[in-house]
Amino acid sequence: MLTCFKAYDIRGRLGDELNEDIARRIGRAFAPVLGARRVVVGRDCRASSAALMAACVEGLVASGAEVLDLGLCGTEEMYHAVTHFGADGGIEVTASHNPMDWNGMKMVRAGSAPLDAAGGLAAIRAMAESGAFPVAGAPGRVVPATGARAAYVATVAGFIDAAALRPLHVLVNCGNGAAGPTFDALAETLAAQGAPLRFTRLFHDPDGSFPNGIPNPLLPENQPVTAEALRKAGADLGVAFDGDFDRCFLFDETGAFVPGEYVVALLAAAFLQKEPGATIVHDPRVVRVTQDAVAQGGGQAVQARTGHAFLKAAMRETGAVYGGEMSAHHYFRDFMACDSGMIPWLLVAELMGRTGRPLSALVGRMRAGFPSSGEINFRVPDPAATVARVEAVLAPEAQGVDRTDGLSLDFGRWRVNLRASNTEPLLRLNVEASGDADLVAMGVARLRRLIETA
């Protein structure tokens, strides 16, 4: 039984859950299950990633597939290369922000579409477990993915108008993950286009030993290092990436961390300036600030379940120009409806240039108008029973009940979303209000009592 297969990707502890033999079997199964003749493969900078990638490539070649080797890259570079080269699928060997003794794989099919249980992941697992691989004809081959990064950088840089930028000093923390070389290539292209951006780089070089800690800027304890470096440099904007840089996290010019829901609202506003009336997709955890931004911009807001497979499906179904999750996953119609960590900070820099306002001012109105609790996690023995107890007590008071993802209760001036994690035995709570931080505190206290009641 291969326990490394999760709902949307592969993640596991090195050794027993994920090793080179398992990676080889996954590659051996990937090609026949998807009918893939050409597969793009890349990896992050973890110490184990090169060997796992090599084993996966062996399996793909044994199945007769041509492998386009991206080498060290970000997950979004793999997404882009699959469509750019017209490949039948792609695999990125990465554990992103997981602990040191973990690794994993993110996979897509043709068109950079997500690969989930219904879309082939379950079949890959079954074949990899059984070892009943089809007899392949001639073996495949490995070729370099020539021009992949240049094409990716051109796509990313094309999301903004360099002439709209104003001089900005940007502090960039790559966390010793995979982002550094790709960022440098993007910075070179932006400079050639005349972008008046200056960068201070922190923990820039990829180092799989992560001497400065696992790159996970969402954790509050990891944010001060970026904030302090920003203030020391006197930068106007701070950007911190996770390990495979499919997420970026923003800091304003004071060093204050910008919570994800406000970034979603900012990007929604930025796209609606470019494309009035466009559709914006958002997740159900914290909604009011985004819905307000979309309404102000004359757009259409669509709610989708949390998780990249659901957001991407909604993007493709509605033709939305942009979709965002408060967890810092941002999806773009013109980027194969996939998530990117490089595009968001560029769009925010452009928005700062167009408005002439610092990031703190752009976010300040949102913080005051739509305060929120941030995501609060509870470890409970039976998440479903806890949600049912909360619903029994609070639903009669609510003006609206929504079960798009977990339980959302709308009380008029404040709102709560409570949902079980897809990946951990946790309940995740978000409380938001309209213009009254005291209501957020009240809501958190009330939900905490209900959740922690035995």
Stockholm file with secondary structure:
# STOCKHOLM 1.0

chainA/1-454         MLTCFKAYDIRGRLGDELNEDIARRIGRAFAPVLGARRVVVGRDCRASSAALMAACVEGLVASGAEVLDLGLCGTEEMYHAVTHFGADGGIEVTASHNPMDWNGMKMVRAGSAPLDAAGGLAAIRAMAESGAFPVAGAPGRVVPATGARAAYVATVAGFIDAAALRPLHVLVNCGNGAAGPTFDALAETLAAQGAPLRFTRLFHDPDGSFPNGIPNPLLPENQPVTAEALRKAGADLGVAFDGDFDRCFLFDETGAFVPGEYVVALLAAAFLQKEPGATIVHDPRVVRVTQDAVAQGGGQAVQARTGHAFLKAAMRETGAVYGGEMSAHHYFRDFMACDSGMIPWLLVAELMGRTGRPLSALVGRMRAGFPSSGEINFRVPDPAATVARVEAVLAPEAQGVDRTDGLSLDFGRWRVNLRASNTEPLLRLNVEASGDADLVAMGVARLRRLIETA
#=GR chainA/1-454 SS CCTTBCSSSEEEEBTTTBCHHHHHHHHHHHHHHHTCSEEEEEECSCTTHHHHHHHHHHHHHHTTCEEEEEEECCHHHHHHHHHHTTCSEEEEECCTTSCTTEEEEEEEEGGGCBCCIIIIIHHHHHHHHHCCCCCCSSCCEEEECTTHHHHHHHHHHTTSCGGGCCCEEEEEECTTSSHHHHHHHHHHHHHHTTCCEEEEEESCSCCTTCTTCCCCTTSGGGSHHHHHHHHHHTCSEEEEECTTSSCEEEECTTSCBCCHHHHHHHHHHHHHHHSTTCEEEECSSSCHHHHHHHHHTTCEEEECCSSHHHHHHHHHHHTCSEEECTTSCEEEGGGTTEECSSHHHHHHHHHHHHHTCCHHHHHHHHHHHSCBCCCEEECCSCHHHHHHHHHHHHGGGCSEEECSSSEEEECSSEEEEEEECSSSSCEEEEEEESSCHHHHHHHHHHHHHHHHCC
#=GC SS_cons         CCTTBCSSSEEEEBTTTBCHHHHHHHHHHHHHHHTCSEEEEEECSCTTHHHHHHHHHHHHHHTTCEEEEEEECCHHHHHHHHHHTTCSEEEEECCTTSCTTEEEEEEEEGGGCBCCIIIIIHHHHHHHHHCCCCCCSSCCEEEECTTHHHHHHHHHHTTSCGGGCCCEEEEEECTTSSHHHHHHHHHHHHHHTTCCEEEEEESCSCCTTCTTCCCCTTSGGGSHHHHHHHHHHTCSEEEEECTTSSCEEEECTTSCBCCHHHHHHHHHHHHHHHSTTCEEEECSSSCHHHHHHHHHTTCEEEECCSSHHHHHHHHHHHTCSEEECTTSCEEEGGGTTEECSSHHHHHHHHHHHHHTCCHHHHHHHHHHHSCBCCCEEECCSCHHHHHHHHHHHHGGGCSEEECSSSEEEECSSEEEEEEECSSSSCEEEEEEESSCHHHHHHHHHHHHHHHHCC
//
